[in-house]
């Protein structure tokens, strides 16, 4: 997830400030005073020793573990024998040195159906016949081979072949994490009994997470996932994924998408249907858009509906929902890609952590659009808490006028509810127009409750 780094202010003080504060100039005139001054002056000089010497400030090399040729060939043999192969791509696969476009081309060459998670969302275009978003549990159960490509955290260096690259300047993507075999994959229980699992990860601890309990990899590769997939595609030139398997998954995908659209068309007891709101947003997103997700239930719903338009165009709070990243992520994203239309998808709970950043957006002339799914509740927590404890205590919020706060900070505010249903797209377009004119925008969408995410993991 996001990383917070704080430097104690005293280590940032320059030499003359420290010398003035602790130099010991008033330590007395006697032998004792001279000794104190001598000690303190030497202490300061030692503290700053070498501070003015020229230093090499070039980026430190990063050791990237690479798969061996034997590991690539073993995987190629498994894929060639598989009848129902499946690929899961996680955030780690988006790390340098392999460009995202090269990884995309390799996945398209393999022609194996893919689920994308974390920062890998958007790697395949929204209309790609290989891209799957629905029915992942069923697909994993039915697959006879699953390739876990970079789904996890990278903490250390590997063994075997390595490749040194300069430490990159950060581009806007989420931290390298994805669906390892933890709670997101039910600790490996989602895989079928005879499924051959190929796991590729830079970090050995994540590579083997919860293995030998509910799952066991047929091939575990400690190495860079993106370069592994590229090399795998080269070794399988001429390979074509079994057509019946692909068409079956596509048909299941179409049915689930249609069911979701039917749910989106069903009015909620009060306020807007969040599924309908997100479908309308998805229909209006331009090719050069970038999505920042900061929320629980609303963001979880958006992940199944809103489609990133290109690689490295989705940032989220990470697997454990590190809420509060929205304002900072949006600011960084817009500064890195000033021509992109940046949307922040907020839950009304998570909005409280960075709503004040509208002041920053205004002062630094950084126009972004915040869409707040305001259901007056910490819904992701409430859903499971009520079922377990029979109480909604500490989960209830109010339908507050967050748009007025944005206006008070110098931005533009809009509010939409059920009476605005017919003009919802017009309001979304008005928010886009205001953003293009240089205004940070907050769209306060009053939404109702649905059963769309019943049964989902809530922590």
VENBELVEN-V774010 format. One record per pair of residues at least 12 apart in sequence whose ideal C-beta (glycine too) atoms are under 8 Angstrom apart, sorted by the first residue. I is the first residue (numbers start at 1). J is the second residue. If there is no record, write none. Layout:
BEGIN
i: {I,I}
j: {J,J}
END
This chain:
BEGIN
i: {1,1,1,1,1,1,1,1,2,2,2,2,2,2,2,3,15,15,15,18,18,18,19,22,22,22,23,23,23,23,24,24,24,24,24,25,27,58,59,59,59,60,61,61,61,61,62,62,62,62,63,63,63,63,63,64,64,64,64,64,64,64,64,65,65,65,65,65,65,65,65,65,65,66,66,66,66,66,66,66,66,67,67,67,67,67,67,67,67,67,68,68,68,69,71,71,71,71,72,72,72,72,73,74,75,75,75,75,75,75,76,76,76,78,78,78,78,78,79,79,79,79,79,79,79,80,80,82,82,82,83,83,83,84,84,84,84,84,84,85,85,85,85,85,85,85,85,85,86,86,86,86,86,86,86,86,86,86,87,87,87,87,87,87,87,87,87,87,88,88,88,88,88,88,88,88,88,88,89,89,89,89,89,89,89,89,89,89,89,89,89,89,90,90,90,90,90,90,90,90,90,90,90,90,90,90,91,91,91,91,91,91,91,91,91,91,91,91,92,92,92,92,92,92,92,92,92,92,92,93,93,93,93,93,93,93,94,94,94,94,94,94,94,94,94,95,95,95,95,95,96,96,97,97,97,97,98,98,98,98,100,100,100,101,102,102,103,103,103,103,104,104,104,105,106,106,106,106,106,107,107,107,107,107,108,108,108,109,109,109,110,110,110,110,110,110,111,111,111,111,111,112,112,112,113,113,113,113,113,113,113,114,114,114,115,115,115,115,116,117,117,117,118,118,118,118,118,118,118,118,119,119,119,119,119,119,119,120,120,121,121,121,121,122,122,122,122,122,122,122,122,123,125,125,126,126,126,129,129,130,132,132,133,133,133,134,134,134,134,134,134,135,135,135,135,137,138,139,139,140,140,140,140,140,141,141,141,142,143,143,143,144,144,144,144,145,145,145,145,146,146,146,146,146,147,147,147,148,148,148,148,148,148,148,148,149,149,149,149,149,150,150,150,150,150,150,150,150,151,151,151,151,152,152,152,152,152,152,152,152,152,153,153,153,153,153,154,154,154,154,154,155,155,155,156,156,156,158,158,158,158,159,160,160,161,163,163,171,171,172,172,172,172,172,172,172,172,173,173,173,174,174,174,174,175,177,177,178,179,180,180,180,180,181,181,181,181,181,182,182,182,183,183,184,184,186,187,187,187,187,188,188,188,188,188,189,189,191,191,196,196,197,197,197,197,197,198,198,198,198,199,199,199,199,200,200,200,200,200,200,201,201,201,201,202,202,202,202,203,204,207,207,207,208,260,260,260,260,261,263,263,263,264,264,264,267,268,268,268,268,269,269,270,270,271,271,271,271,271,271,272,272,272,272,272,272,272,272,272,272,273,273,273,274,274,274,274,274,274,274,274,274,275,275,275,275,276,276,277,277,277,277,278,278,278,278,279,280,280,280,281,281,281,281,282,282,282,283,284,284,284,284,285,285,285,285,285,286,286,287,287,288,288,288,288,288,288,289,289,289,289,289,289,289,290,290,290,290,290,290,290,290,290,290,291,291,291,291,291,291,291,292,292,292,292,292,292,292,292,292,292,292,293,293,293,293,293,293,293,294,294,294,294,294,294,294,294,294,294,294,294,294,294,294,294,295,295,295,295,295,295,295,295,295,295,296,296,296,296,296,296,296,296,296,296,297,297,297,297,297,297,297,298,298,298,298,298,298,298,299,299,299,299,300,300,300,301,301,301,302,303,306,313,315,315,317,320,321,321,323,323,323,323,324,324,324,325,326,326,326,326,326,326,326,326,327,327,327,327,327,327,327,327,327,328,328,329,330,330,330,330,330,330,330,331,331,331,331,331,331,333,334,334,334,335,341,341,341,341,342,342,343,343,343,343,344,344,344,344,345,345,346,346,346,346,347,347,347,347,347,347,348,348,348,348,348,348,348,348,348,349,349,349,351,351,351,355,355,355,356,358,358,358,358,358,358,358,358,359,359,361,361,362,362,362,362,363,365,366,367,367,367,367,367,367,367,368,368,368,369,369,369,369,369,369,369,370,370,370,370,370,371,371,371,372,372,372,372,372,373,373,374,374,374,374,374,374,374,375,375,375,375,376,376,376,376,376,377,377,377,377,377,378,378,378,379,379,380,380,380,381,381,382,382,383,383,383,383,384,399,401,401,402,402,403,403,403,403,405,406,406,406,410,411,411,411,411,412,412,412,412,412,412,413,413,413,413,414,414,414,414,414,414,414,415,415,415,415,416,416,416,416,417,417,418,427,428,431}
j: {175,177,317,318,319,320,322,325,175,317,318,322,325,328,329,175,44,48,51,44,47,48,44,40,43,44,37,40,41,44,36,37,39,40,41,37,40,166,166,167,168,167,164,165,166,167,164,165,166,167,157,158,162,163,164,97,162,163,164,165,202,224,227,157,158,159,160,161,162,202,222,223,224,160,161,162,163,223,224,227,228,160,161,200,221,223,224,227,228,231,160,161,223,231,219,221,223,228,228,231,232,235,235,219,147,198,219,221,228,232,232,235,236,145,196,198,218,219,110,112,145,147,232,236,239,236,239,144,145,196,144,242,245,142,143,144,145,242,245,112,113,143,144,145,146,147,241,245,112,113,114,115,139,140,143,145,146,147,107,110,112,113,114,115,146,147,149,229,114,115,117,146,147,148,149,151,178,179,103,107,114,115,116,117,120,123,149,150,151,178,225,229,117,118,120,148,149,150,151,152,176,177,178,179,180,225,117,118,119,120,150,151,173,174,175,176,177,178,150,151,152,153,154,176,177,178,201,202,225,120,123,149,150,225,226,229,119,120,123,150,173,176,226,311,312,150,154,176,224,226,165,168,163,165,224,227,224,226,227,230,123,311,312,311,226,230,123,226,229,230,123,124,311,233,229,230,232,233,234,123,124,130,229,233,124,128,130,233,236,237,229,232,233,236,239,241,130,239,240,241,246,130,147,241,130,132,139,241,245,246,249,130,131,132,132,133,136,139,131,151,178,179,174,176,177,178,314,316,318,319,173,174,175,176,312,314,315,150,178,303,308,313,314,307,308,309,310,311,312,313,314,311,309,310,307,308,309,246,250,246,249,253,253,303,304,252,253,256,257,260,304,249,252,253,256,190,252,249,252,185,190,191,192,195,190,191,192,192,191,192,195,192,194,195,196,195,196,197,198,191,195,196,197,198,198,200,229,179,180,181,197,198,199,200,201,200,225,226,228,229,176,178,200,201,202,224,225,226,178,179,180,201,176,177,178,180,201,203,206,207,209,176,177,180,203,206,176,201,202,203,206,203,205,206,203,204,205,202,204,222,223,222,222,223,223,224,227,312,336,290,312,315,329,332,333,336,337,312,314,315,314,315,316,318,318,318,319,319,319,201,206,209,210,209,210,211,214,215,209,210,319,457,459,319,457,214,210,213,214,215,210,211,213,214,215,214,215,214,215,218,219,215,216,217,218,219,217,218,219,221,217,219,220,221,221,223,224,225,228,229,221,222,223,225,222,223,224,225,222,222,220,221,222,220,275,304,305,452,279,275,450,452,276,278,279,418,447,448,449,450,448,449,418,448,375,417,418,446,447,448,416,417,418,420,421,424,445,446,447,448,447,448,450,298,301,373,375,445,447,448,450,452,301,305,450,452,421,424,373,424,445,447,301,302,305,306,305,424,425,428,306,343,371,428,305,306,307,425,425,428,429,432,306,307,309,341,343,309,341,309,310,309,310,337,339,340,341,308,309,313,340,341,342,343,313,314,315,333,334,337,340,341,342,343,306,308,313,314,315,343,345,315,316,325,326,329,330,333,342,343,344,345,314,315,316,317,326,344,345,316,317,323,324,325,326,327,329,344,345,346,347,350,351,353,354,317,323,326,345,346,347,349,350,351,373,321,323,347,349,350,378,379,380,381,458,347,373,375,379,380,383,453,345,346,347,373,375,379,447,316,317,345,347,380,453,456,373,452,453,345,316,345,340,329,333,350,459,380,459,347,349,350,353,350,353,354,354,344,346,350,351,353,354,357,370,344,353,354,355,356,357,358,360,361,354,357,344,342,344,357,361,366,368,370,357,360,361,364,366,368,368,366,367,368,366,369,432,435,436,368,369,368,369,370,371,368,369,370,371,371,373,370,371,372,373,372,373,375,378,379,380,372,373,374,375,376,377,397,400,402,377,378,397,370,372,402,402,405,406,409,370,405,406,409,410,411,440,442,409,410,411,440,409,410,411,440,410,438,440,435,436,437,438,439,440,441,435,440,441,431,432,435,440,441,442,443,406,440,441,442,443,431,443,445,402,442,443,444,445,445,447,399,400,402,444,445,446,447,446,447,448,449,396,397,398,399,400,392,395,396,397,449,394,395,397,395,449,453,456,458,395,458,395,396,453,454,456,458,458,446,415,444,442,444,415,442,443,444,442,440,441,442,440,439,440,441,442,431,434,439,440,441,442,441,442,443,444,427,430,431,441,442,443,444,443,444,445,446,443,444,445,446,445,446,446,443,443,443}
END
